Amino acid sequence: MARGWESKGVEAQQAEKGQTPPSSKRKLTAQEAARWREQENLRLAREAILNQLSASHNPVRHKQLEEALKSLEARLADLAVEPPH
């Protein structure tokens, strides 16, 4: 019984985040999987930078973090555009 509750909890957490791996829907090609992993890595890096920005009191560090954030967001935008098939 506990096992069923655990799996439902995981499903609920994934639904809240809205980030289930595409592989659960269909089989990904190696290229698609690599692209998905890169997007996830960039999202995690973005989240870490946002956390650092909120804690930073040094104006120089704050500017560095803002530049890093812009760079990550640009890379995410590039990956969000689907390549032509």
Z-matrix of the N, CA and C atoms (Angstrom, degrees):
N
C 1 1.446
C 2 1.533 1 110.78
N 3 1.300 2 117.36 1 -41.44
C 4 1.462 3 120.40 2 179.82
C 5 1.519 4 110.71 3 -61.49
N 6 1.314 5 116.10 4 -35.40
C 7 1.462 6 119.62 5 -179.10
C 8 1.532 7 110.96 6 -62.68
N 9 1.308 8 116.95 7 -41.21
C 10 1.457 9 120.90 8 178.02
C 11 1.517 10 112.22 9 -62.42
N 12 1.310 11 116.22 10 -40.24
C 13 1.468 12 119.71 11 178.71
C 14 1.517 13 110.53 12 -65.81
N 15 1.337 14 116.67 13 -39.52
C 16 1.462 15 119.68 14 -179.89
C 17 1.520 16 110.86 15 -62.17
N 18 1.314 17 117.01 16 -46.06
C 19 1.459 18 119.13 17 -177.74
C 20 1.527 19 110.82 18 -66.45
N 21 1.319 20 117.72 19 -35.91
C 22 1.461 21 119.60 20 177.06
C 23 1.522 22 110.31 21 -66.31
N 24 1.315 23 117.41 22 -36.12
C 25 1.460 24 121.03 23 177.56
C 26 1.509 25 111.50 24 -63.96
N 27 1.306 26 116.51 25 -41.40
C 28 1.472 27 120.86 26 178.78
C 29 1.522 28 109.83 27 -65.18
N 30 1.327 29 117.05 28 -43.89
C 31 1.464 30 120.59 29 178.62
C 32 1.520 31 110.62 30 -60.49
N 33 1.320 32 116.88 31 -41.89
C 34 1.463 33 120.75 32 179.81
C 35 1.524 34 110.82 33 -64.66
N 36 1.334 35 116.28 34 -41.00
C 37 1.463 36 119.69 35 179.25
C 38 1.525 37 110.48 36 -63.67
N 39 1.313 38 117.05 37 -43.26
C 40 1.464 39 120.55 38 179.91
C 41 1.525 40 110.51 39 -66.18
N 42 1.320 41 116.97 40 -38.09
C 43 1.457 42 120.27 41 179.19
C 44 1.527 43 110.58 42 -65.46
N 45 1.344 44 116.31 43 -39.25
C 46 1.461 45 120.10 44 178.14
C 47 1.514 46 110.93 45 -62.19
N 48 1.314 47 116.58 46 -43.01
C 49 1.456 48 120.65 47 -179.28
C 50 1.522 49 111.13 48 -73.90
N 51 1.313 50 116.91 49 -27.30
C 52 1.456 51 120.17 50 -177.06
C 53 1.515 52 112.54 51 69.28
N 54 1.331 53 116.60 52 23.64
C 55 1.456 54 120.72 53 -176.23
C 56 1.520 55 110.49 54 -126.32
N 57 1.291 56 116.34 55 71.24
C 58 1.454 57 118.62 56 173.41
C 59 1.514 58 107.07 57 -91.70
N 60 1.293 59 116.67 58 140.76
C 61 1.461 60 119.12 59 179.74
C 62 1.526 61 110.68 60 -59.35
N 63 1.310 62 117.19 61 136.83
C 64 1.464 63 119.53 62 179.20
C 65 1.527 64 112.65 63 -59.16
N 66 1.320 65 117.21 64 -23.61
C 67 1.458 66 120.38 65 -178.17
C 68 1.521 67 112.13 66 -62.78
N 69 1.364 68 117.99 67 -20.86
C 70 1.451 69 119.75 68 178.76
C 71 1.528 70 111.12 69 -73.42
N 72 1.321 71 117.56 70 -18.27
C 73 1.453 72 121.81 71 -179.25
C 74 1.526 73 111.64 72 -90.74
N 75 1.330 74 114.88 73 -43.44
C 76 1.461 75 120.53 74 179.77
C 77 1.521 76 108.28 75 -155.97
N 78 1.273 77 115.77 76 167.38
C 79 1.457 78 120.79 77 179.84
C 80 1.525 79 109.42 78 -74.19
N 81 1.333 80 115.94 79 128.64
C 82 1.458 81 120.81 80 179.63
C 83 1.519 82 110.87 81 -91.64
N 84 1.315 83 114.51 82 149.81
C 85 1.455 84 118.52 83 171.54
C 86 1.526 85 106.92 84 -75.78
N 87 1.301 86 116.80 85 166.09
C 88 1.464 87 120.74 86 179.04
C 89 1.525 88 110.50 87 -60.17
N 90 1.321 89 116.28 88 -38.12
C 91 1.465 90 121.04 89 179.95
C 92 1.530 91 111.14 90 -66.99
N 93 1.324 92 117.04 91 -42.43
C 94 1.465 93 120.79 92 178.41
C 95 1.522 94 111.20 93 -65.51
N 96 1.317 95 116.85 94 -40.58
C 97 1.464 96 120.49 95 179.04
C 98 1.522 97 110.88 96 -64.00
N 99 1.317 98 116.88 97 -41.35
C 100 1.465 99 120.69 98 179.01
C 101 1.523 100 110.14 99 -64.62
N 102 1.312 101 116.64 100 -40.58
C 103 1.467 102 121.48 101 178.46
C 104 1.528 103 110.35 102 -63.54
N 105 1.328 104 117.00 103 -44.96
C 106 1.464 105 121.24 104 179.59
C 107 1.533 106 110.41 105 -61.96
N 108 1.335 107 116.95 106 -43.84
C 109 1.476 108 120.28 107 179.08
C 110 1.525 109 110.90 108 -62.07
N 111 1.320 110 116.10 109 -41.78
C 112 1.463 111 119.36 110 179.77
C 113 1.528 112 110.53 111 -63.36
N 114 1.329 113 116.99 112 -41.93
C 115 1.460 114 120.13 113 177.68
C 116 1.532 115 110.85 114 -61.97
N 117 1.307 116 116.80 115 -43.45
C 118 1.468 117 120.13 116 179.27
C 119 1.527 118 110.94 117 -63.27
N 120 1.322 119 116.86 118 -42.46
C 121 1.466 120 120.57 119 178.27
C 122 1.528 121 110.80 120 -61.70
N 123 1.314 122 116.49 121 -41.62
C 124 1.462 123 120.46 122 179.16
C 125 1.530 124 111.02 123 -66.76
N 126 1.339 125 117.09 124 -39.10
C 127 1.465 126 119.85 125 177.78
C 128 1.528 127 111.06 126 -63.61
N 129 1.320 128 115.97 127 -41.52
C 130 1.462 129 119.44 128 178.36
C 131 1.524 130 111.42 129 -66.15
N 132 1.315 131 117.01 130 -40.41
C 133 1.463 132 120.74 131 177.88
C 134 1.522 133 110.05 132 -64.35
N 135 1.331 134 116.71 133 -39.54
C 136 1.468 135 121.05 134 178.42
C 137 1.526 136 110.39 135 -62.12
N 138 1.318 137 115.88 136 -44.47
C 139 1.462 138 120.42 137 179.02
C 140 1.533 139 111.05 138 -61.31
N 141 1.322 140 116.81 139 -41.20
C 142 1.466 141 120.82 140 178.67
C 143 1.526 142 110.96 141 -64.17
N 144 1.327 143 116.82 142 -40.69
C 145 1.460 144 119.93 143 179.06
C 146 1.522 145 110.70 144 -66.66
N 147 1.318 146 117.41 145 -40.31
C 148 1.454 147 120.03 146 177.60
C 149 1.531 148 111.11 147 -61.12
N 150 1.324 149 116.42 148 -40.32
C 151 1.468 150 120.23 149 177.05
C 152 1.521 151 110.97 150 -63.69
N 153 1.329 152 116.92 151 -42.17
C 154 1.461 153 120.83 152 178.50
C 155 1.520 154 111.33 153 -65.75
N 156 1.324 155 116.49 154 -38.08
C 157 1.463 156 120.28 155 178.62
C 158 1.526 157 111.18 156 -61.40
N 159 1.311 158 115.91 157 -42.11
C 160 1.466 159 118.93 158 -178.29
C 161 1.529 160 111.64 159 -68.19
N 162 1.323 161 117.51 160 -23.75
C 163 1.462 162 121.01 161 -178.74
C 164 1.525 163 112.94 162 -97.54
N 165 1.313 164 117.33 163 -10.80
C 166 1.457 165 121.03 164 -174.63
C 167 1.529 166 111.61 165 -80.74
N 168 1.342 167 114.70 166 133.80
C 169 1.461 168 120.63 167 176.49
C 170 1.519 169 111.04 168 -116.27
N 171 1.314 170 117.01 169 -6.39
C 172 1.456 171 122.40 170 -179.70
C 173 1.533 172 108.40 171 -88.28
N 174 1.340 173 117.58 172 119.80
C 175 1.472 174 119.78 173 -177.06
C 176 1.531 175 113.66 174 -60.89
N 177 1.318 176 117.26 175 -35.35
C 178 1.466 177 119.81 176 179.27
C 179 1.528 178 109.73 177 -67.14
N 180 1.317 179 116.59 178 -46.57
C 181 1.470 180 120.86 179 178.63
C 182 1.527 181 110.04 180 -63.00
N 183 1.316 182 116.79 181 -39.56
C 184 1.456 183 121.40 182 179.63
C 185 1.523 184 110.19 183 -59.85
N 186 1.328 185 116.77 184 -43.74
C 187 1.462 186 120.86 185 179.18
C 188 1.533 187 111.05 186 -64.80
N 189 1.340 188 116.77 187 -40.86
C 190 1.468 189 120.55 188 177.79
C 191 1.526 190 110.70 189 -60.72
N 192 1.320 191 115.80 190 -43.97
C 193 1.468 192 120.30 191 -179.95
C 194 1.528 193 111.21 192 -65.53
N 195 1.327 194 117.09 193 -38.39
C 196 1.465 195 119.77 194 177.73
C 197 1.532 196 111.15 195 -63.69
N 198 1.321 197 116.64 196 -39.68
C 199 1.469 198 120.43 197 177.72
C 200 1.533 199 110.53 198 -65.69
N 201 1.314 200 115.91 199 -42.01
C 202 1.468 201 119.73 200 178.02
C 203 1.521 202 110.45 201 -63.27
N 204 1.316 203 117.02 202 -39.25
C 205 1.462 204 121.92 203 178.81
C 206 1.527 205 110.66 204 -63.85
N 207 1.321 206 117.41 205 -44.30
C 208 1.472 207 120.78 206 177.53
C 209 1.528 208 110.87 207 -59.45
N 210 1.320 209 115.62 208 -42.65
C 211 1.465 210 120.25 209 179.90
C 212 1.531 211 111.15 210 -62.95
N 213 1.331 212 116.51 211 -45.86
C 214 1.466 213 120.02 212 179.19
C 215 1.522 214 111.39 213 -62.71
N 216 1.321 215 116.42 214 -42.38
C 217 1.466 216 119.46 215 -179.03
C 218 1.529 217 111.00 216 -65.56
N 219 1.325 218 117.05 217 -35.32
C 220 1.465 219 119.88 218 176.90
C 221 1.527 220 110.54 219 -65.89
N 222 1.328 221 116.35 220 -42.48
C 223 1.475 222 119.50 221 178.35
C 224 1.520 223 111.07 222 -64.96
N 225 1.339 224 116.97 223 -39.75
C 226 1.469 225 120.07 224 176.86
C 227 1.518 226 110.86 225 -62.83
N 228 1.322 227 117.41 226 -41.22
C 229 1.467 228 120.89 227 179.24
C 230 1.529 229 110.17 228 -63.49
N 231 1.326 230 116.89 229 -39.89
C 232 1.464 231 120.08 230 177.89
C 233 1.521 232 111.73 231 -62.89
N 234 1.327 233 116.23 232 -40.00
C 235 1.462 234 119.70 233 -179.90
C 236 1.522 235 112.47 234 -74.14
N 237 1.318 236 116.60 235 -25.72
C 238 1.465 237 120.29 236 -178.45
C 239 1.517 238 111.69 237 -69.63
N 240 1.318 239 116.71 238 -25.65
C 241 1.467 240 120.53 239 178.25
C 242 1.528 241 107.81 240 -77.41
N 243 1.304 242 114.33 241 121.10
C 244 1.465 243 119.80 242 -179.67
C 245 1.519 244 110.08 243 -70.18
N 246 1.325 245 117.88 244 134.91
C 247 1.462 246 119.92 245 176.19
C 248 1.532 247 109.76 246 -69.31
N 249 1.322 248 116.97 247 148.62
C 250 1.479 249 119.54 248 179.31
C 251 1.525 250 110.78 249 -64.03
N 252 1.319 251 115.99 250 141.88
C 253 1.471 252 121.00 251 -179.51
C 254 1.486 253 110.86 252 -96.63
